[in-house]
């Protein structure tokens, strides 16, 4: 769980260069927003032992109106680091 949190923090801090003429800047901003949302969802689903309470995490997903698939799609937009971060969640 801590490794996943660290990866999410690193993704939020990463500056990814892009060509704004191709519209990548907007995708990257949206993907970083998804990283922040996922971090909040995970923080709210921590169990008392520091693990992940899946029922709380599922409730958080339902409240946000997002799915794991939508998070996966956004994280992949951030490149290999985003993809490896999602795999830590899965």
N, C-alpha and C positions, 0 to 999 in steps of 0.2 A: 504494500500500500504506500509506504514512504517513497519507494522508487518511482511509482506512478506519479505521486505528488511532485517529486523533484523534476520529473520529465515535463509535467504540465507547466511548472514554474519556468523551466528553461525555454519551453516553446513560447511562452508569453514574453520573455525577454529578448528572444531572437529577432534580429533585424534581417528581414529577407528582402533582398533587392529585387525589384521587378520593373517591368516596362509599363508604365501607367497607360500608354497608348493601347496596350492590349487588354486592358481591363483587369489585370492581375491584382492591382492594388486593392480594389474593392473586395475581391475574393479573399485576399490575405487578411484584410481587416475583419471580414466576417468570420473567417476561420479562427482568428485569434479571439474573437468574441465567443466563439463556441468553446474554445479552450477554457476561457474564464468561467463560462456557464458550467462546463463539466467539472471544473475544480470546485465550484460552489456545491454542485450536486454531490460530489464525493465527500466534501467536508461535512455536509449535513447527514451523510449516511455512515459516518464512522461509528463503530460500536465502542462500547466501554473498554474493550481490550485493544483497540487500535485497528481492528480489522474492518472489513466492509460489511455492513448490514444490508444484504441484498434487497430485503423488503423496503427499507427506507430509501435505498437507491432507486428502486422501481417507482416508489411514490414520487420521488423527486423528478424522475423522467416524465411521469404522467402530468405532474403539475406544470412542467416546463413546456409540454406539448412536443417534446423532441423524442427521438428514438436513438438507440445505439447506432443504427445505420446512418442517421443524419450526422451524428458525431464523427463516425468513421469517415464519411465523405468529406467533412470539413477538415479533419486532422490530416487526411491524405493530401489536401491542398497545400499543406505546409511542408511537404516533401518527406524524405525518408525518416526524419526525426518524428514527424507527426504520425507516420505509419507505425513506427516502433512503439510510440507512446500508446497508440490505440491497442496494439497487441498486448501490452502490459495490462490493460484493462480487461481484455478478453481472456 
